[in-house]
Amino acid sequence: MALNNKFSFSGAVAPSSIEQNVHEEDMLALRTISLPSNQQVMIDYDVNNNPIYLGVAPSGFSTTSGTDNDNSKSNWMIQKINWTGSNCTSIQIGWGRWSNRTALTYA
């Protein structure tokens, strides 16, 4: 479902319906989903059973090895999910060891 169904173009060939359906005009981007099959996922929950950390790394990578806060040398991309009451208010990204997720720098 696009935010804006208006699609403008220039040139001799109009975009196909498939091209229009995958393009999000308001975001100037394509809508895609990537589901890599060689990834492992770890999830950490708070006392209210809300997910607060979600980590992704290639299968077989250790939860304790790697370099923190340097995405070129880190095994894990970790998302920190922030909650206000029962509402998720933001998701921040950090890079590092899953075992050190609470001490990473998130932005």
Buried (B, 14 or more C-beta within 10 A) or exposed (E): EBEEEEBEEEEEEEBEEEEBEEBEBEEEEEEEEEEEEEEBEBEBEEEEEBEBBBBBBEEEBEBEEBEBBEEEEBBBBBBBBEBEEEEEEEEEEBBBBBBBBEEBEBE
